């Protein structure tokens, strides 16, 4: 797939990411008559939560559940809105002038917009345990992606380890799809039940309470659960063979073919940080998130962030935050069209409803330090450059002060994933080791291109007179 | 590592992985097809230490799914859908310049 002829040279609004926030934002700005382009890396819309909603081979909701079906409405509304969509298209840069670098089918373009809404969502928090790089170890999100888009379930012996709503949802989905789970290792720190308790009333009145308890009961009926897990180690020569676990004083091991890990999701910050948007440390959700106003305006004029990339709130709140960003955009670019789209107050009210219960989940599923900051020296932190926690601690001991200086010592964060899978671990490990806060230590300095792009793709960008004159002699 | 949960109705897509014929299904990504084929393990060896790896995130962030597709290296297999006749080559360790 390459760029269509119908692609405009500039847009009123470019929305990046076709998950719930992006679909809702783009539909709303297009309905108001703004020339809107939605770009997404995947070939089908939906993002991660509604992944493959239009193409999944699992045609009825009996396996994936009713909540997944909500994605259909978002896609349908978007398709009627008149917005342009570029699928299978990677965004590799975004600058202060709101010029978006796009790559599609081996070609690249630079397209400018009056407003850019970043809706690049979340990614799973790194889960650095010994052996997490072995084939056979993957994230629960990865397993769920394979289930949604290809109807795949793990073959052989499967265990899940970690914590959070996704763990229970995926476990239930696998069982409904005819799969088998040998065991679940629950890493939720027992102290979290106490710190989350004050937030319980808000949660009980949210729809998540009934749904969550139902899922957990459905899974617990048939799967062995080990709670209070304090250490996990994946072992094997060329692939996963055994999981060794500790839960306080209890220990054990289990032979496995597939181990799936999950300890919540964090904002995927790469594009926003590379654009220069100010971020701050969130000490409850334990991640960096962008500094935004109520509508989602960032520290850079004309660039907004909506959805889980703005701070984790879940799929339903992501769609509402997408609409809020769109309403602000319409209010600025075409105020006379505000009457055609939902009112700000309505969307704000719905957003407040979707956020009920979030504080309880944030506190209950706040991952424990031992699974965020590797205690074993041999645990790989940077998967790309294969750098261990011990090597990073040794570098700190001889003077590495922060993540960017550490690159010069160890190349951490300089491989193909550009720090996505080690960034939070490195920040927290250095903060812990140096007795500073993650805010003081900071994050990798990210730059475009945020995804690899070939020279051939760069060379395919149409050149204007000025660009040609800049390099042609005589 | 994976098998199909349902009696799959999607049309078959024929690809090769390291020369071996693999039948995928429409809607599969390159990574999904390889993880289901079973005949090619490990998925790849890293360029740094030559250790075996397989896809970890399946959503485009970890880059452990890198493969050569139709002659172009370092493609993210988890983001690219299969198409008929696609030629996939695993990446084993450091790349070499062919003379």
Interface residues (C-beta under 8 A of the other chain):
Chain A: X41 X42 X43 X48 X52 X55 X56 X57 X58 X63 X88 X123 X124 X132 X133 X134 X135 X136 X137 X138 X139 X141 X142 X143 X145 X146 X147 X149 X150 X151 X152 X153 X154 X155 X156 X177 X178 X179 X238 X239 X257 X258 X268 X383 X384 X385 X386 X415 X416 X417 X420 X421 X452 X454
Chain B: X1 X2 X3 X4 X5 X6 X8 X9 X10 X25 X27 X28 X29 X32 X35 X36 X41 X42 X43 X46 X48 X49 X51 X52 X53 X54 X55 X56 X57 X58 X59 X60 X61 X62 X63 X64 X66 X72 X74 X78 X79 X80 X81
